[in-house]
Amino acid sequence: MSHAVPETPGWSLLRLSAAARVGLAAGIVALLWVVTFAVIA
């Protein structure tokens, strides 16, 4: 039994499409900006 990747689909960055990765990255950046301004304000 040498199953490196489980057969059941789960949440993984490797399974996301390129657009989904870009969207996720943009969301993280936006969240960091909001936190930064919240700390400054």
Long-range contacts (C-beta under 8 A, 24 or more apart in sequence): none
